Amino acid sequence: MTTVAVFCDPPRPGLVLEDLVETTPLSPAEAADLYAALTRDTARAAARSGGDLLVNYRPVGDDAEAEVREVVADVVDDARFEPQVGESFAGRVGNTATHLLETEGAASVAVARPEAALMARTEVDEAAMKLRSTDAVVGPAPGGRVHFAAFGEPIDFADCFAPPAVETLTDRCLDAGLDVEFLGAKPLLETAADLAAVVTGVRTRRKADGIVPRSLAEWVADCGLAVEATDDGLAVTR
């Protein structure tokens, strides 16, 4: 059984999705609400998969665990909560994955982030199925990034998400002698362009009665944002 580690921050204004606050009309409070919605959807997808859920929160302040627990309380019945350990995201992922694989004897470890805005339970289960015949699974995102990864054995995690992350992470797996398979590409919500694509994608899917993450869909419906075409692509406006 795969342990699905959801790496998240407390959804606190000024702490999460800071690039969106600087480059879009979102206020810090709105960005925090968006991040909370993303966290609920990611935890829900992991909990409904066939894996074991570990909510791996960043211990920023004394109330970090309580804040994260409150956000996912209505979507998670049974989960393990542990603080992240490490100075960088790659280091924190490496510490968690290596500990689970080598010390706790987990069969495999998946790494998920709230920013993977359209990740679904079926994707987690697909990765788990692939891990039955391969050693690692990587989920690409636009711009050479990674929205999901899973490992059956540890790798050298130092700076493993250095751009282009999909190539760096794949190379680290191959260097460790692991076979690698890939999931379909999904958005990673980090930039203004990402926000425009996600808002457009969610609204389009809802019009066509497609499946969308529940909390994100509710946030998009209430956010009051518009997406407009510009000379540089799509832009988010009020």
C-alpha positions in Angstrom: 0.0 0.0 0.0 1.3 3.4 -0.9 1.6 6.1 1.7 0.5 9.4 0.2 2.3 12.3 1.9 0.5 15.7 1.3 3.1 18.4 1.8 1.2 21.6 2.9 1.6 24.8 4.8 -0.9 26.3 7.2 -3.3 28.3 5.0 -2.3 31.6 6.5 -2.5 35.0 4.7 1.0 36.1 3.8 2.4 32.6 4.0 0.9 30.8 1.1 0.7 31.5 -2.7 2.8 34.7 -2.3 3.6 34.9 -6.0 -0.1 35.0 -6.8 -0.6 37.9 -4.4 2.2 39.8 -6.0 1.2 39.2 -9.7 -2.7 38.9 -9.6 -5.6 40.7 -8.0 -5.7 38.2 -5.2 -5.3 39.6 -1.7 -3.4 37.6 1.0 -6.7 36.5 2.5 -8.1 35.4 -0.8 -4.9 33.5 -1.6 -5.1 31.8 1.8 -8.7 30.8 1.1 -7.7 29.4 -2.3 -4.8 27.4 -0.6 -7.2 26.0 2.0 -9.5 24.8 -0.8 -6.6 23.2 -2.6 -5.5 21.5 0.6 -9.0 20.1 1.2 -9.2 18.7 -2.3 -5.7 17.2 -2.2 -6.4 15.6 1.2 -9.8 14.3 -0.1 -8.2 12.7 -3.2 -5.5 11.0 -1.1 -7.9 9.8 1.5 -10.3 8.3 -1.1 -7.5 6.5 -2.9 -6.2 3.1 -1.9 -3.3 4.5 0.0 -2.6 5.7 3.6 -2.8 9.5 4.1 0.0 11.4 5.8 -0.6 15.1 6.2 2.9 16.5 6.3 2.6 20.1 7.4 5.2 22.8 7.7 5.6 23.7 11.4 5.4 27.5 11.0 4.3 28.7 14.4 2.8 26.9 17.4 -0.7 26.6 15.8 0.4 25.1 12.5 -0.9 21.6 13.1 -4.2 22.9 14.5 -4.7 25.2 11.4 -4.1 22.3 9.0 -6.3 20.0 11.0 -9.1 22.5 10.9 -8.9 22.9 7.1 -9.1 19.1 6.4 -11.4 18.1 9.2 -14.5 17.9 7.0 -12.9 15.7 4.3 -10.6 13.4 6.3 -11.8 10.9 8.8 -8.5 9.2 9.6 -5.1 10.6 8.8 -1.7 10.9 10.3 -0.3 14.4 10.9 3.4 14.9 11.1 5.6 18.1 10.9 8.0 18.4 8.0 11.7 18.4 8.7 14.3 20.1 6.5 15.4 23.5 5.2 14.2 23.2 1.6 11.2 21.6 -0.1 13.4 18.9 -1.6 15.0 18.3 1.7 11.7 17.9 3.5 10.4 15.5 0.8 13.6 13.5 1.1 13.5 13.3 4.9 9.9 12.1 4.8 10.2 9.7 1.9 13.4 8.1 3.1 12.1 7.7 6.7 8.9 6.0 5.5 10.7 3.7 3.1 13.7 2.8 5.2 12.6 3.1 8.8 8.8 2.4 8.7 8.9 -0.1 5.8 6.4 1.6 3.6 6.0 -0.2 0.2 6.0 3.1 -1.6 5.6 6.8 -0.9 3.8 9.3 -3.0 4.4 13.1 -2.7 1.4 15.4 -3.4 1.0 19.2 -3.0 -2.1 21.4 -2.8 -0.7 23.4 -5.7 -1.5 20.4 -8.0 -4.9 21.9 -8.5 -6.7 19.2 -10.6 -5.2 16.1 -9.0 -7.8 13.4 -8.4 -8.2 10.2 -6.5 -7.9 8.3 -9.8 -4.5 9.7 -10.4 -3.2 8.5 -7.0 -4.6 5.1 -7.7 -3.0 5.1 -11.2 0.4 5.8 -9.7 -0.1 3.0 -7.2 -0.9 0.6 -10.0 2.2 1.7 -11.9 4.3 1.2 -8.8 3.5 -2.5 -8.9 5.7 -2.9 -12.0 8.1 0.1 -11.8 10.2 1.8 -9.2 9.1 5.4 -9.5 6.3 7.5 -11.0 6.6 11.2 -12.0 3.7 13.5 -12.8 4.8 16.4 -15.1 3.4 19.9 -15.0 3.8 22.8 -17.5 7.1 24.5 -17.7 9.1 21.4 -16.9 7.7 21.2 -13.3 6.4 18.3 -11.3 2.9 18.1 -9.8 3.2 14.5 -8.3 5.9 11.9 -7.6 6.0 8.5 -6.1 8.9 6.2 -5.1 9.4 2.6 -4.2 13.0 3.2 -3.1 14.9 6.3 -1.9 16.9 8.5 -4.3 19.3 11.4 -3.8 16.7 14.0 -2.9 19.1 16.9 -2.6 17.9 19.7 -5.0 15.8 17.0 -6.8 13.2 19.6 -7.8 15.8 22.0 -9.4 14.4 23.3 -12.8 13.5 21.6 -15.0 12.2 19.5 -12.1 10.7 16.8 -14.3 14.2 16.1 -15.8 16.1 16.5 -12.6 13.8 14.2 -10.7 13.8 11.6 -13.5 17.6 11.7 -13.7 17.9 11.2 -9.9 15.7 8.1 -10.2 17.7 6.7 -13.1 20.9 7.4 -11.2 19.6 5.3 -8.3 18.9 2.5 -10.7 15.1 2.9 -10.7 12.8 2.5 -13.6 10.5 5.5 -14.2 7.0 5.8 -15.6 4.9 9.0 -16.0 1.4 10.2 -15.4 -0.4 12.7 -17.6 0.5 16.3 -17.3 -1.5 18.4 -14.8 -1.4 22.1 -13.8 0.7 23.3 -10.9 -0.8 26.5 -9.4 2.1 28.8 -8.7 2.1 31.7 -11.1 -0.4 34.2 -12.6 -0.5 32.2 -15.9 -1.2 29.0 -13.8 -4.1 30.8 -12.1 -5.6 31.9 -15.4 -5.3 28.3 -16.8 -6.8 26.7 -13.7 -9.8 29.2 -13.4 -10.5 28.7 -17.1 -10.2 24.9 -16.9 -12.5 24.7 -13.9 -15.2 26.9 -15.4 -15.0 25.0 -18.7 -15.3 21.6 -17.1 -18.3 22.8 -15.0 -20.1 24.0 -18.1 -19.6 20.6 -19.7 -20.6 18.8 -16.5 -17.0 17.5 -16.1 -15.4 16.4 -12.9 -13.6 19.1 -11.0 -12.2 19.2 -7.4 -15.1 20.3 -5.2 -13.5 22.9 -3.0 -11.6 24.5 -5.8 -14.8 24.7 -7.9 -16.6 26.4 -5.1 -13.7 28.9 -4.7 -13.7 29.7 -8.5 -17.4 30.2 -8.5 -17.2 32.8 -5.7 -13.8 34.5 -6.5 -15.1 37.2 -8.8 -12.1 36.8 -11.1 -12.2 37.2 -14.9 -9.8 35.7 -17.4 -9.0 37.9 -20.4 -6.8 37.5 -23.5 -3.8 39.8 -23.8 -0.9 40.1 -26.1 1.1 38.0 -23.7 -1.5 35.3 -23.2 -4.2 35.0 -20.6 -4.5 37.4 -17.6 -6.6 37.3 -14.4 -8.5 40.5 -13.7 -11.5 41.6 -11.7 
